[in-house]
């Protein structure tokens, strides 16, 4: 599995071609295989702000 660094939180992540979101985009995964729910992504920050 190829490793990447998360652009937002700078942690090591990877992608799995088989694991895709509803709109058929590869989603970032943590190295243990779980979904990388990035705490530093603008999307999550925005979602948190609307709570
Ligand atoms: Zn991240």
mmCIF file of the protein (N, C-alpha, C, O) and its ligand, coordinates in Angstrom:
data_MODEL
# 
_entry.id   MODEL 
# 
loop_
_entity.id 
_entity.type 
_entity.pdbx_number_of_molecules 
1 polymer     1 
2 non-polymer 1 
# 
_entity_poly.entity_id                      1 
_entity_poly.type                           'polypeptide(L)' 
_entity_poly.nstd_linkage                   no 
_entity_poly.nstd_monomer                   no 
_entity_poly.pdbx_seq_one_letter_code       
;(UNK)(UNK)(UNK)(UNK)(UNK)(UNK)(UNK)(UNK)(UNK)(UNK)(UNK)(UNK)(UNK)(UNK)(UNK)(UNK)
(UNK)(UNK)(UNK)(UNK)(UNK)(UNK)(UNK)(UNK)(UNK)(UNK)(UNK)(UNK)(UNK)(UNK)(UNK)(UNK)
(UNK)(UNK)(UNK)(UNK)(UNK)(UNK)(UNK)(UNK)(UNK)(UNK)(UNK)(UNK)(UNK)(UNK)(UNK)(UNK)
(UNK)(UNK)(UNK)
;
_entity_poly.pdbx_seq_one_letter_code_can   XXXXXXXXXXXXXXXXXXXXXXXXXXXXXXXXXXXXXXXXXXXXXXXXXXX 
_entity_poly.pdbx_strand_id                 A 
# 
loop_
_entity_poly_seq.entity_id 
_entity_poly_seq.num 
_entity_poly_seq.mon_id 
_entity_poly_seq.hetero 
1 1  UNK n 
1 2  UNK n 
1 3  UNK n 
1 4  UNK n 
1 5  UNK n 
1 6  UNK n 
1 7  UNK n 
1 8  UNK n 
1 9  UNK n 
1 10 UNK n 
1 11 UNK n 
1 12 UNK n 
1 13 UNK n 
1 14 UNK n 
1 15 UNK n 
1 16 UNK n 
1 17 UNK n 
1 18 UNK n 
1 19 UNK n 
1 20 UNK n 
1 21 UNK n 
1 22 UNK n 
1 23 UNK n 
1 24 UNK n 
1 25 UNK n 
1 26 UNK n 
1 27 UNK n 
1 28 UNK n 
1 29 UNK n 
1 30 UNK n 
1 31 UNK n 
1 32 UNK n 
1 33 UNK n 
1 34 UNK n 
1 35 UNK n 
1 36 UNK n 
1 37 UNK n 
1 38 UNK n 
1 39 UNK n 
1 40 UNK n 
1 41 UNK n 
1 42 UNK n 
1 43 UNK n 
1 44 UNK n 
1 45 UNK n 
1 46 UNK n 
1 47 UNK n 
1 48 UNK n 
1 49 UNK n 
1 50 UNK n 
1 51 UNK n 
# 
loop_
_struct_asym.id 
_struct_asym.entity_id 
A 1 
B 2 
# 
loop_
_chem_comp.id 
_chem_comp.type 
_chem_comp.mon_nstd_flag 
UNK 'L-peptide linking' . 
ZN  non-polymer         . 
# 
_pdbx_entity_nonpoly.entity_id   2 
_pdbx_entity_nonpoly.name        ? 
_pdbx_entity_nonpoly.comp_id     ZN 
# 
_pdbx_nonpoly_scheme.asym_id         B 
_pdbx_nonpoly_scheme.entity_id       2 
_pdbx_nonpoly_scheme.mon_id          ZN 
_pdbx_nonpoly_scheme.ndb_seq_num     1 
_pdbx_nonpoly_scheme.pdb_seq_num     101 
_pdbx_nonpoly_scheme.auth_seq_num    101 
_pdbx_nonpoly_scheme.pdb_mon_id      ZN 
_pdbx_nonpoly_scheme.auth_mon_id     ZN 
_pdbx_nonpoly_scheme.pdb_strand_id   A 
_pdbx_nonpoly_scheme.pdb_ins_code    . 
# 
loop_
_atom_site.group_PDB 
_atom_site.id 
_atom_site.type_symbol 
_atom_site.label_atom_id 
_atom_site.label_alt_id 
_atom_site.label_comp_id 
_atom_site.label_asym_id 
_atom_site.label_entity_id 
_atom_site.label_seq_id 
_atom_site.pdbx_PDB_ins_code 
_atom_site.Cartn_x 
_atom_site.Cartn_y 
_atom_site.Cartn_z 
_atom_site.occupancy 
_atom_site.B_iso_or_equiv 
_atom_site.pdbx_formal_charge 
_atom_site.auth_seq_id 
_atom_site.auth_comp_id 
_atom_site.auth_asym_id 
_atom_site.auth_atom_id 
_atom_site.pdbx_PDB_model_num 
ATOM   1   N  N  . UNK A 1 1  ? 0.839   -1.210 0.000  1.00 0.00 ? 1   UNK A N  1 
ATOM   2   C  CA . UNK A 1 1  ? 0.000   0.000  0.000  1.00 0.00 ? 1   UNK A CA 1 
ATOM   3   C  C  . UNK A 1 1  ? 0.870   1.256  0.000  1.00 0.00 ? 1   UNK A C  1 
ATOM   4   O  O  . UNK A 1 1  ? 1.820   1.367  0.775  1.00 0.00 ? 1   UNK A O  1 
ATOM   5   N  N  . UNK A 1 2  ? 0.545   2.159  -0.845 1.00 0.00 ? 2   UNK A N  1 
ATOM   6   C  CA . UNK A 1 2  ? 1.353   3.372  -0.969 1.00 0.00 ? 2   UNK A CA 1 
ATOM   7   C  C  . UNK A 1 2  ? 1.031   4.351  0.158  1.00 0.00 ? 2   UNK A C  1 
ATOM   8   O  O  . UNK A 1 2  ? -0.131  4.540  0.519  1.00 0.00 ? 2   UNK A O  1 
ATOM   9   N  N  . UNK A 1 3  ? 2.061   4.962  0.701  1.00 0.00 ? 3   UNK A N  1 
ATOM   10  C  CA . UNK A 1 3  ? 1.839   5.895  1.801  1.00 0.00 ? 3   UNK A CA 1 
ATOM   11  C  C  . UNK A 1 3  ? 1.836   7.335  1.305  1.00 0.00 ? 3   UNK A C  1 
ATOM   12  O  O  . UNK A 1 3  ? 2.565   7.710  0.386  1.00 0.00 ? 3   UNK A O  1 
ATOM   13  N  N  . UNK A 1 4  ? 1.003   8.105  1.939  1.00 0.00 ? 4   UNK A N  1 
ATOM   14  C  CA . UNK A 1 4  ? 0.931   9.532  1.653  1.00 0.00 ? 4   UNK A CA 1 
ATOM   15  C  C  . UNK A 1 4  ? 0.951   10.281 2.974  1.00 0.00 ? 4   UNK A C  1 
ATOM   16  O  O  . UNK A 1 4  ? 0.744   9.694  4.036  1.00 0.00 ? 4   UNK A O  1 
ATOM   17  N  N  . UNK A 1 5  ? 1.197   11.553 2.902  1.00 0.00 ? 5   UNK A N  1 
ATOM   18  C  CA . UNK A 1 5  ? 1.095   12.387 4.093  1.00 0.00 ? 5   UNK A CA 1 
ATOM   19  C  C  . UNK A 1 5  ? -0.151  13.256 3.933  1.00 0.00 ? 5   UNK A C  1 
ATOM   20  O  O  . UNK A 1 5  ? -0.347  13.912 2.909  1.00 0.00 ? 5   UNK A O  1 
ATOM   21  N  N  . UNK A 1 6  ? -0.979  13.243 4.962  1.00 0.00 ? 6   UNK A N  1 
ATOM   22  C  CA . UNK A 1 6  ? -2.192  14.057 4.895  1.00 0.00 ? 6   UNK A CA 1 
ATOM   23  C  C  . UNK A 1 6  ? -1.819  15.529 4.752  1.00 0.00 ? 6   UNK A C  1 
ATOM   24  O  O  . UNK A 1 6  ? -1.009  16.065 5.509  1.00 0.00 ? 6   UNK A O  1 
ATOM   25  N  N  . UNK A 1 7  ? -2.430  16.158 3.764  1.00 0.00 ? 7   UNK A N  1 
ATOM   26  C  CA . UNK A 1 7  ? -2.126  17.560 3.473  1.00 0.00 ? 7   UNK A CA 1 
ATOM   27  C  C  . UNK A 1 7  ? -2.494  18.458 4.646  1.00 0.00 ? 7   UNK A C  1 
ATOM   28  O  O  . UNK A 1 7  ? -1.880  19.505 4.851  1.00 0.00 ? 7   UNK A O  1 
ATOM   29  N  N  . UNK A 1 8  ? -3.499  18.047 5.416  1.00 0.00 ? 8   UNK A N  1 
ATOM   30  C  CA . UNK A 1 8  ? -4.023  18.915 6.472  1.00 0.00 ? 8   UNK A CA 1 
ATOM   31  C  C  . UNK A 1 8  ? -3.363  18.691 7.830  1.00 0.00 ? 8   UNK A C  1 
ATOM   32  O  O  . UNK A 1 8  ? -2.944  19.645 8.487  1.00 0.00 ? 8   UNK A O  1 
ATOM   33  N  N  . UNK A 1 9  ? -3.271  17.420 8.251  1.00 0.00 ? 9   UNK A N  1 
ATOM   34  C  CA . UNK A 1 9  ? -2.747  17.158 9.602  1.00 0.00 ? 9   UNK A CA 1 
ATOM   35  C  C  . UNK A 1 9  ? -1.349  16.552 9.571  1.00 0.00 ? 9   UNK A C  1 
ATOM   36  O  O  . UNK A 1 9  ? -0.761  16.337 10.631 1.00 0.00 ? 9   UNK A O  1 
ATOM   37  N  N  . UNK A 1 10 ? -0.801  16.273 8.400  1.00 0.00 ? 10  UNK A N  1 
ATOM   38  C  CA . UNK A 1 10 ? 0.563   15.770 8.216  1.00 0.00 ? 10  UNK A CA 1 
ATOM   39  C  C  . UNK A 1 10 ? 0.801   14.409 8.852  1.00 0.00 ? 10  UNK A C  1 
ATOM   40  O  O  . UNK A 1 10 ? 1.935   14.074 9.196  1.00 0.00 ? 10  UNK A O  1 
ATOM   41  N  N  . UNK A 1 11 ? -0.261  13.621 9.010  1.00 0.00 ? 11  UNK A N  1 
ATOM   42  C  CA . UNK A 1 11 ? -0.091  12.247 9.463  1.00 0.00 ? 11  UNK A CA 1 
ATOM   43  C  C  . UNK A 1 11 ? 0.031   11.340 8.252  1.00 0.00 ? 11  UNK A C  1 
ATOM   44  O  O  . UNK A 1 11 ? -0.358  11.703 7.142  1.00 0.00 ? 11  UNK A O  1 
ATOM   45  N  N  . UNK A 1 12 ? 0.584   10.143 8.484  1.00 0.00 ? 12  UNK A N  1 
ATOM   46  C  CA . UNK A 1 12 ? 0.709   9.180  7.397  1.00 0.00 ? 12  UNK A CA 1 
ATOM   47  C  C  . UNK A 1 12 ? -0.648  8.571  7.089  1.00 0.00 ? 12  UNK A C  1 
ATOM   48  O  O  . UNK A 1 12 ? -1.351  8.108  7.988  1.00 0.00 ? 12  UNK A O  1 
ATOM   49  N  N  . UNK A 1 13 ? -1.008  8.575  5.822  1.00 0.00 ? 13  UNK A N  1 
ATOM   50  C  CA . UNK A 1 13 ? -2.263  7.982  5.381  1.00 0.00 ? 13  UNK A CA 1 
ATOM   51  C  C  . UNK A 1 13 ? -1.995  7.143  4.138  1.00 0.00 ? 13  UNK A C  1 
ATOM   52  O  O  . UNK A 1 13 ? -0.894  7.167  3.587  1.00 0.00 ? 13  UNK A O  1 
ATOM   53  N  N  . UNK A 1 14 ? -3.000  6.409  3.707  1.00 0.00 ? 14  UNK A N  1 
ATOM   54  C  CA . UNK A 1 14 ? -2.877  5.668  2.459  1.00 0.00 ? 14  UNK A CA 1 
ATOM   55  C  C  . UNK A 1 14 ? -4.251  5.599  1.800  1.00 0.00 ? 14  UNK A C  1 
ATOM   56  O  O  . UNK A 1 14 ? -5.252  6.024  2.377  1.00 0.00 ? 14  UNK A O  1 
ATOM   57  N  N  . UNK A 1 15 ? -4.283  5.063  0.596  1.00 0.00 ? 15  UNK A N  1 
ATOM   58  C  CA . UNK A 1 15 ? -5.539  4.912  -0.128 1.00 0.00 ? 15  UNK A CA 1 
ATOM   59  C  C  . UNK A 1 15 ? -5.684  3.457  -0.561 1.00 0.00 ? 15  UNK A C  1 
ATOM   60  O  O  . UNK A 1 15 ? -4.695  2.776  -0.834 1.00 0.00 ? 15  UNK A O  1 
ATOM   61  N  N  . UNK A 1 16 ? -6.912  2.999  -0.617 1.00 0.00 ? 16  UNK A N  1 
ATOM   62  C  CA . UNK A 1 16 ? -7.201  1.660  -1.124 1.00 0.00 ? 16  UNK A CA 1 
ATOM   63  C  C  . UNK A 1 16 ? -8.186  1.811  -2.275 1.00 0.00 ? 16  UNK A C  1 
ATOM   64  O  O  . UNK A 1 16 ? -9.277  2.360  -2.115 1.00 0.00 ? 16  UNK A O  1 
ATOM   65  N  N  . UNK A 1 17 ? -7.785  1.319  -3.422 1.00 0.00 ? 17  UNK A N  1 
ATOM   66  C  CA . UNK A 1 17 ? -8.643  1.462  -4.622 1.00 0.00 ? 17  UNK A CA 1 
ATOM   67  C  C  . UNK A 1 17 ? -10.025 0.868  -4.412 1.00 0.00 ? 17  UNK A C  1 
ATOM   68  O  O  . UNK A 1 17 ? -11.000 1.297  -5.029 1.00 0.00 ? 17  UNK A O  1 
ATOM   69  N  N  . UNK A 1 18 ? -10.099 -0.135 -3.527 1.00 0.00 ? 18  UNK A N  1 
ATOM   70  C  CA . UNK A 1 18 ? -11.381 -0.820 -3.320 1.00 0.00 ? 18  UNK A CA 1 
ATOM   71  C  C  . UNK A 1 18 ? -12.318 -0.040 -2.410 1.00 0.00 ? 18  UNK A C  1 
ATOM   72  O  O  . UNK A 1 18 ? -13.532 -0.243 -2.426 1.00 0.00 ? 18  UNK A O  1 
ATOM   73  N  N  . UNK A 1 19 ? -11.736 0.859  -1.613 1.00 0.00 ? 19  UNK A N  1 
ATOM   74  C  CA . UNK A 1 19 ? -12.558 1.621  -0.665 1.00 0.00 ? 19  UNK A CA 1 
ATOM   75  C  C  . UNK A 1 19 ? -12.799 3.018  -1.221 1.00 0.00 ? 19  UNK A C  1 
ATOM   76  O  O  . UNK A 1 19 ? -11.893 3.845  -1.314 1.00 0.00 ? 19  UNK A O  1 
ATOM   77  N  N  . UNK A 1 20 ? -14.058 3.247  -1.586 1.00 0.00 ? 20  UNK A N  1 
ATOM   78  C  CA . UNK A 1 20 ? -14.400 4.507  -2.246 1.00 0.00 ? 20  UNK A CA 1 
ATOM   79  C  C  . UNK A 1 20 ? -15.621 5.139  -1.620 1.00 0.00 ? 20  UNK A C  1 
ATOM   80  O  O  . UNK A 1 20 ? -16.454 4.461  -1.018 1.00 0.00 ? 20  UNK A O  1 
ATOM   81  N  N  . UNK A 1 21 ? -15.715 6.436  -1.767 1.00 0.00 ? 21  UNK A N  1 
ATOM   82  C  CA . UNK A 1 21 ? -16.881 7.141  -1.272 1.00 0.00 ? 21  UNK A CA 1 
ATOM   83  C  C  . UNK A 1 21 ? -18.037 6.981  -2.261 1.00 0.00 ? 21  UNK A C  1 
ATOM   84  O  O  . UNK A 1 21 ? -17.874 6.390  -3.328 1.00 0.00 ? 21  UNK A O  1 
ATOM   85  N  N  . UNK A 1 22 ? -19.197 7.512  -1.897 1.00 0.00 ? 22  UNK A N  1 
ATOM   86  C  CA . UNK A 1 22 ? -20.377 7.396  -2.753 1.00 0.00 ? 22  UNK A CA 1 
ATOM   87  C  C  . UNK A 1 22 ? -20.145 7.987  -4.138 1.00 0.00 ? 22  UNK A C  1 
ATOM   88  O  O  . UNK A 1 22 ? -20.657 7.469  -5.130 1.00 0.00 ? 22  UNK A O  1 
ATOM   89  N  N  . UNK A 1 23 ? -19.383 9.059  -4.208 1.00 0.00 ? 23  UNK A N  1 
ATOM   90  C  CA . UNK A 1 23 ? -19.131 9.661  -5.520 1.00 0.00 ? 23  UNK A CA 1 
ATOM   91  C  C  . UNK A 1 23 ? -17.868 9.104  -6.181 1.00 0.00 ? 23  UNK A C  1 
ATOM   92  O  O  . UNK A 1 23 ? -17.234 9.768  -7.001 1.00 0.00 ? 23  UNK A O  1 
ATOM   93  N  N  . UNK A 1 24 ? -17.515 7.863  -5.804 1.00 0.00 ? 24  UNK A N  1 
ATOM   94  C  CA . UNK A 1 24 ? -16.457 7.100  -6.461 1.00 0.00 ? 24  UNK A CA 1 
ATOM   95  C  C  . UNK A 1 24 ? -15.079 7.740  -6.370 1.00 0.00 ? 24  UNK A C  1 
ATOM   96  O  O  . UNK A 1 24 ? -14.267 7.628  -7.289 1.00 0.00 ? 24  UNK A O  1 
ATOM   97  N  N  . UNK A 1 25 ? -14.827 8.408  -5.259 1.00 0.00 ? 25  UNK A N  1 
ATOM   98  C  CA . UNK A 1 25 ? -13.490 8.950  -5.032 1.00 0.00 ? 25  UNK A CA 1 
ATOM   99  C  C  . UNK A 1 25 ? -12.796 8.096  -3.983 1.00 0.00 ? 25  UNK A C  1 
ATOM   100 O  O  . UNK A 1 25 ? -13.426 7.629  -3.034 1.00 0.00 ? 25  UNK A O  1 
ATOM   101 N  N  . UNK A 1 26 ? -11.502 7.896  -4.159 1.00 0.00 ? 26  UNK A N  1 
ATOM   102 C  CA . UNK A 1 26 ? -10.750 7.165  -3.146 1.00 0.00 ? 26  UNK A CA 1 
ATOM   103 C  C  . UNK A 1 26 ? -10.730 7.991  -1.868 1.00 0.00 ? 26  UNK A C  1 
ATOM   104 O  O  . UNK A 1 26 ? -10.501 9.200  -1.904 1.00 0.00 ? 26  UNK A O  1 
ATOM   105 N  N  . UNK A 1 27 ? -10.971 7.336  -0.743 1.00 0.00 ? 27  UNK A N  1 
ATOM   106 C  CA . UNK A 1 27 ? -10.986 8.070  0.511  1.00 0.00 ? 27  UNK A CA 1 
ATOM   107 C  C  . UNK A 1 27 ? -9.715  7.783  1.305  1.00 0.00 ? 27  UNK A C  1 
ATOM   108 O  O  . UNK A 1 27 ? -9.196  6.668  1.262  1.00 0.00 ? 27  UNK A O  1 
ATOM   109 N  N  . UNK A 1 28 ? -9.216  8.772  2.024  1.00 0.00 ? 28  UNK A N  1 
ATOM   110 C  CA . UNK A 1 28 ? -7.994  8.573  2.795  1.00 0.00 ? 28  UNK A CA 1 
ATOM   111 C  C  . UNK A 1 28 ? -8.214  7.628  3.972  1.00 0.00 ? 28  UNK A C  1 
ATOM   112 O  O  . UNK A 1 28 ? -9.241  7.682  4.648  1.00 0.00 ? 28  UNK A O  1 
ATOM   113 N  N  . UNK A 1 29 ? -7.233  6.765  4.201  1.00 0.00 ? 29  UNK A N  1 
ATOM   114 C  CA . UNK A 1 29 ? -7.302  5.792  5.286  1.00 0.00 ? 29  UNK A CA 1 
ATOM   115 C  C  . UNK A 1 29 ? -6.116  5.962  6.216  1.00 0.00 ? 29  UNK A C  1 
ATOM   116 O  O  . UNK A 1 29 ? -5.026  6.352  5.797  1.00 0.00 ? 29  UNK A O  1 
ATOM   117 N  N  . UNK A 1 30 ? -6.345  5.664  7.481  1.00 0.00 ? 30  UNK A N  1 
ATOM   118 C  CA . UNK A 1 30 ? -5.223  5.583  8.406  1.00 0.00 ? 30  UNK A CA 1 
ATOM   119 C  C  . UNK A 1 30 ? -4.430  4.313  8.100  1.00 0.00 ? 30  UNK A C  1 
ATOM   120 O  O  . UNK A 1 30 ? -4.917  3.431  7.394  1.00 0.00 ? 30  UNK A O  1 
ATOM   121 N  N  . UNK A 1 31 ? -3.230  4.222  8.622  1.00 0.00 ? 31  UNK A N  1 
ATOM   122 C  CA . UNK A 1 31 ? -2.394  3.063  8.309  1.00 0.00 ? 31  UNK A CA 1 
ATOM   123 C  C  . UNK A 1 31 ? -2.933  1.780  8.913  1.00 0.00 ? 31  UNK A C  1 
ATOM   124 O  O  . UNK A 1 31 ? -2.505  0.696  8.517  1.00 0.00 ? 31  UNK A O  1 
ATOM   125 N  N  . UNK A 1 32 ? -3.865  1.866  9.866  1.00 0.00 ? 32  UNK A N  1 
ATOM   126 C  CA . UNK A 1 32 ? -4.497  0.656  10.409 1.00 0.00 ? 32  UNK A CA 1 
ATOM   127 C  C  . UNK A 1 32 ? -5.725  0.251  9.599  1.00 0.00 ? 32  UNK A C  1 
ATOM   128 O  O  . UNK A 1 32 ? -6.417  -0.702 9.958  1.00 0.00 ? 32  UNK A O  1 
ATOM   129 N  N  . UNK A 1 33 ? -6.002  0.967  8.508  1.00 0.00 ? 33  UNK A N  1 
ATOM   130 C  CA . UNK A 1 33 ? -7.091  0.572  7.621  1.00 0.00 ? 33  UNK A CA 1 
ATOM   131 C  C  . UNK A 1 33 ? -8.413  1.269  7.890  1.00 0.00 ? 33  UNK A C  1 
ATOM   132 O  O  . UNK A 1 33 ? -9.363  1.122  7.121  1.00 0.00 ? 33  UNK A O  1 
ATOM   133 N  N  . UNK A 1 34 ? -8.479  2.024  8.972  1.00 0.00 ? 34  UNK A N  1 
ATOM   134 C  CA . UNK A 1 34 ? -9.717  2.746  9.253  1.00 0.00 ? 34  UNK A CA 1 
ATOM   135 C  C  . UNK A 1 34 ? -9.755  4.047  8.459  1.00 0.00 ? 34  UNK A C  1 
ATOM   136 O  O  . UNK A 1 34 ? -8.719  4.551  8.025  1.00 0.00 ? 34  UNK A O  1 
ATOM   137 N  N  . UNK A 1 35 ? -10.937 4.573  8.276  1.00 0.00 ? 35  UNK A N  1 
ATOM   138 C  CA . UNK A 1 35 ? -11.097 5.806  7.530  1.00 0.00 ? 35  UNK A CA 1 
ATOM   139 C  C  . UNK A 1 35 ? -10.401 6.959  8.257  1.00 0.00 ? 35  UNK A C  1 
ATOM   140 O  O  . UNK A 1 35 ? -10.553 7.124  9.467  1.00 0.00 ? 35  UNK A O  1 
ATOM   141 N  N  . UNK A 1 36 ? -9.657  7.732  7.520  1.00 0.00 ? 36  UNK A N  1 
ATOM   142 C  CA . UNK A 1 36 ? -8.974  8.883  8.111  1.00 0.00 ? 36  UNK A CA 1 
ATOM   143 C  C  . UNK A 1 36 ? -9.946  10.057 8.192  1.00 0.00 ? 36  UNK A C  1 
ATOM   144 O  O  . UNK A 1 36 ? -10.180 10.778 7.222  1.00 0.00 ? 36  UNK A O  1 
ATOM   145 N  N  . UNK A 1 37 ? -10.485 10.210 9.364  1.00 0.00 ? 37  UNK A N  1 
ATOM   146 C  CA . UNK A 1 37 ? -11.447 11.291 9.572  1.00 0.00 ? 37  UNK A CA 1 
ATOM   147 C  C  . UNK A 1 37 ? -10.643 12.497 10.059 1.00 0.00 ? 37  UNK A C  1 
ATOM   148 O  O  . UNK A 1 37 ? -10.538 12.758 11.258 1.00 0.00 ? 37  UNK A O  1 
ATOM   149 N  N  . UNK A 1 38 ? -10.093 13.207 9.110  1.00 0.00 ? 38  UNK A N  1 
ATOM   150 C  CA . UNK A 1 38 ? -9.093  14.219 9.433  1.00 0.00 ? 38  UNK A CA 1 
ATOM   151 C  C  . UNK A 1 38 ? -9.635  15.350 10.307 1.00 0.00 ? 38  UNK A C  1 
ATOM   152 O  O  . UNK A 1 38 ? -10.572 16.047 9.917  1.00 0.00 ? 38  UNK A O  1 
ATOM   153 N  N  . UNK A 1 39 ? -9.045  15.528 11.486 1.00 0.00 ? 39  UNK A N  1 
ATOM   154 C  CA . UNK A 1 39 ? -9.502  16.600 12.369 1.00 0.00 ? 39  UNK A CA 1 
ATOM   155 C  C  . UNK A 1 39 ? -9.118  17.983 11.861 1.00 0.00 ? 39  UNK A C  1 
ATOM   156 O  O  . UNK A 1 39 ? -9.667  18.989 12.310 1.00 0.00 ? 39  UNK A O  1 
ATOM   157 N  N  . UNK A 1 40 ? -8.177  18.033 10.927 1.00 0.00 ? 40  UNK A N  1 
ATOM   158 C  CA . UNK A 1 40 ? -7.680  19.324 10.450 1.00 0.00 ? 40  UNK A CA 1 
ATOM   159 C  C  . UNK A 1 40 ? -8.193  19.705 9.074  1.00 0.00 ? 40  UNK A C  1 
ATOM   160 O  O  . UNK A 1 40 ? -7.854  20.774 8.566  1.00 0.00 ? 40  UNK A O  1 
ATOM   161 N  N  . UNK A 1 41 ? -9.008  18.850 8.456  1.00 0.00 ? 41  UNK A N  1 
ATOM   162 C  CA . UNK A 1 41 ? -9.482  19.205 7.118  1.00 0.00 ? 41  UNK A CA 1 
ATOM   163 C  C  . UNK A 1 41 ? -10.504 20.330 7.200  1.00 0.00 ? 41  UNK A C  1 
ATOM   164 O  O  . UNK A 1 41 ? -11.258 20.411 8.170  1.00 0.00 ? 41  UNK A O  1 
ATOM   165 N  N  . UNK A 1 42 ? -10.537 21.186 6.209  1.00 0.00 ? 42  UNK A N  1 
ATOM   166 C  CA . UNK A 1 42 ? -11.502 22.302 6.208  1.00 0.00 ? 42  UNK A CA 1 
ATOM   167 C  C  . UNK A 1 42 ? -12.932 21.798 6.250  1.00 0.00 ? 42  UNK A C  1 
ATOM   168 O  O  . UNK A 1 42 ? -13.813 22.458 6.800  1.00 0.00 ? 42  UNK A O  1 
ATOM   169 N  N  . UNK A 1 43 ? -13.167 20.620 5.666  1.00 0.00 ? 43  UNK A N  1 
ATOM   170 C  CA . UNK A 1 43 ? -14.523 20.069 5.668  1.00 0.00 ? 43  UNK A CA 1 
ATOM   171 C  C  . UNK A 1 43 ? -14.964 19.770 7.096  1.00 0.00 ? 43  UNK A C  1 
ATOM   172 O  O  . UNK A 1 43 ? -16.068 20.139 7.498  1.00 0.00 ? 43  UNK A O  1 
ATOM   173 N  N  . UNK A 1 44 ? -14.106 19.104 7.862  1.00 0.00 ? 44  UNK A N  1 
ATOM   174 C  CA . UNK A 1 44 ? -14.470 18.766 9.235  1.00 0.00 ? 44  UNK A CA 1 
ATOM   175 C  C  . UNK A 1 44 ? -14.560 19.991 10.121 1.00 0.00 ? 44  UNK A C  1 
ATOM   176 O  O  . UNK A 1 44 ? -15.402 20.053 11.017 1.00 0.00 ? 44  UNK A O  1 
ATOM   177 N  N  . UNK A 1 45 ? -13.707 20.955 9.881  1.00 0.00 ? 45  UNK A N  1 
ATOM   178 C  CA . UNK A 1 45 ? -13.771 22.200 10.651 1.00 0.00 ? 45  UNK A CA 1 
ATOM   179 C  C  . UNK A 1 45 ? -15.085 22.916 10.390 1.00 0.00 ? 45  UNK A C  1 
ATOM   180 O  O  . UNK A 1 45 ? -15.713 23.462 11.297 1.00 0.00 ? 45  UNK A O  1 
ATOM   181 N  N  . UNK A 1 46 ? -15.482 22.898 9.117  1.00 0.00 ? 46  UNK A N  1 
ATOM   182 C  CA . UNK A 1 46 ? -16.726 23.546 8.735  1.00 0.00 ? 46  UNK A CA 1 
ATOM   183 C  C  . UNK A 1 46 ? -17.915 22.823 9.364  1.00 0.00 ? 46  UNK A C  1 
ATOM   184 O  O  . UNK A 1 46 ? -18.846 23.449 9.869  1.00 0.00 ? 46  UNK A O  1 
ATOM   185 N  N  . UNK A 1 47 ? -17.863 21.480 9.321  1.00 0.00 ? 47  UNK A N  1 
ATOM   186 C  CA . UNK A 1 47 ? -18.947 20.678 9.894  1.00 0.00 ? 47  UNK A CA 1 
ATOM   187 C  C  . UNK A 1 47 ? -19.060 20.935 11.388 1.00 0.00 ? 47  UNK A C  1 
ATOM   188 O  O  . UNK A 1 47 ? -20.162 21.051 11.923 1.00 0.00 ? 47  UNK A O  1 
ATOM   189 N  N  . UNK A 1 48 ? -17.914 21.025 12.059 1.00 0.00 ? 48  UNK A N  1 
ATOM   190 C  CA . UNK A 1 48 ? -17.929 21.251 13.500 1.00 0.00 ? 48  UNK A CA 1 
ATOM   191 C  C  . UNK A 1 48 ? -18.483 22.633 13.824 1.00 0.00 ? 48  UNK A C  1 
ATOM   192 O  O  . UNK A 1 48 ? -19.158 22.820 14.836 1.00 0.00 ? 48  UNK A O  1 
ATOM   193 N  N  . UNK A 1 49 ? -18.194 23.589 12.965 1.00 0.00 ? 49  UNK A N  1 
ATOM   194 C  CA . UNK A 1 49 ? -18.640 24.958 13.208 1.00 0.00 ? 49  UNK A CA 1 
ATOM   195 C  C  . UNK A 1 49 ? -20.141 25.109 13.080 1.00 0.00 ? 49  UNK A C  1 
ATOM   196 O  O  . UNK A 1 49 ? -20.727 26.029 13.651 1.00 0.00 ? 49  UNK A O  1 
ATOM   197 N  N  . UNK A 1 50 ? -20.767 24.214 12.335 1.00 0.00 ? 50  UNK A N  1 
ATOM   198 C  CA . UNK A 1 50 ? -22.207 24.318 12.128 1.00 0.00 ? 50  UNK A CA 1 
ATOM   199 C  C  . UNK A 1 50 ? -23.000 23.606 13.232 1.00 0.00 ? 50  UNK A C  1 
ATOM   200 O  O  . UNK A 1 50 ? -24.227 23.696 13.275 1.00 0.00 ? 50  UNK A O  1 
ATOM   201 N  N  . UNK A 1 51 ? -22.302 22.908 14.114 1.00 0.00 ? 51  UNK A N  1 
ATOM   202 C  CA . UNK A 1 51 ? -23.018 22.210 15.187 1.00 0.00 ? 51  UNK A CA 1 
ATOM   203 C  C  . UNK A 1 51 ? -23.574 23.172 16.221 1.00 0.00 ? 51  UNK A C  1 
ATOM   204 O  O  . UNK A 1 51 ? -24.203 22.742 17.188 1.00 0.00 ? 51  UNK A O  1 
HETATM 205 ZN ZN . ZN  B 2 .  ? -5.511  14.422 8.105  1.00 0.00 ? 101 ZN  A ZN 1 
# 
